[in-house]
Amino acid sequence: MASLDVHHDVVDLAAALVDIESVSGDEKTITDAIEAALADVPWLQLWRHHNSLVARTTLGRPDRVVIAGHVDTVPVNANLPSRNDGDLLHGLGSCDMKGGVAVALKLAVSVAAPTRDVTYVFYEAEEVEAERNGLTRISAVRPEVLEGDFAILMEPSNAKVEAGCQGTMHIDVTTTGVRAHSARSWNGVNAIHAAAAVLDRLAAYEPRRPEIDGLRYHEGLSAVYVRGGVAGNVIPDACTVSINYRFAPDRSVAEAEAHLRGVFGGFQVEVVDSSPGALPGLDRPAAAAFLTAVGGTASPKFGWTDVSLFSALGVPAVNFGPGNPELAHTRGEHVPLSQLRSCLDAMTTWLTSPR
């Protein structure tokens, strides 16, 4: 059984977490290790659901914050075990997001008397489909354990606050034609050729850049797959362009769908999946206090994160964690040692300072 010494330096703890392989669907070992490490912490109450673990203080504080991080990673890409070069910790998940998990674990075992009650959530399956996501599963059976006045996702954000998140929607736009032998192509209608009009609309599309709570978001509409063809001597009768839309959080899922159906009017459009965005919520007192405590100014989150789920529960949330999000899912991902320590210091100060 893998074990974790949570009393080690946060850098060593992050390295130990990286060295426990935990590709999505295989999180039992790492969750077992986290549960064992927290089992004897007297100020925490533990509850496990599948391979997600919730650890809560119940000190009777006037407000509660949630600090959450996922323990799974994308598949291994010749980037294990971890490697510390003195400035950077390299390895699978070091950036996304075992560095953030290490910070949360250190807080859980070292901050015995926070001025706010804290719910720590270490959850499975963030990197895969939503129905497997640990937070989604928890919210389906015990949503009350995720309630709070404010939530922090320890997603990599270069140790700066990234507020809210954009929504995401995948659609399939399909063109149709008539099959024929390619030697007599004039007898058919080529569906792949017809898809050129879809690509033309994408190329001409001007994305919105709305300002929300003082933050400038930047939408995106991109083709991500093109599927079509029957055989090397057949004119194809169907072609599908798969498109991803990243929309600012001032649009609902329904509004995003209506917008896309307008953009691709005249074509067959099918919504494959979608997840709503989350408004920044920086006007909420707990969020404003956190931003003041950790310093700097907030930036918009352009990707989708689980702040969306907290937003749906009525809990304002931000992303704040060590590591550059642009390195997530890359073979060479790494996290600066200085950011591991600065995130831990900032959050320790915030959790122990007078409200």
WOGIDA-V755622 format. One record per helix or strand of 3 or more residues. SS is the DSSP state (2 for helix, 1 for strand). FROM is the first residue (numbers start at 1). TO is the last residue. If there is no record, write none. Layout:
BEGIN
SS FROM TO
SS FROM TO
END
This chain:
BEGIN
2 10 18
2 28 38
1 45 49
1 52 56
1 64 70
1 88 90
2 94 110
1 117 123
2 130 132
2 134 146
1 150 153
1 167 176
2 182 187
2 191 194
2 196 204
1 220 228
1 238 247
2 253 263
1 268 275
2 285 294
2 307 312
1 317 319
2 325 327
1 334 336
2 337 352
END
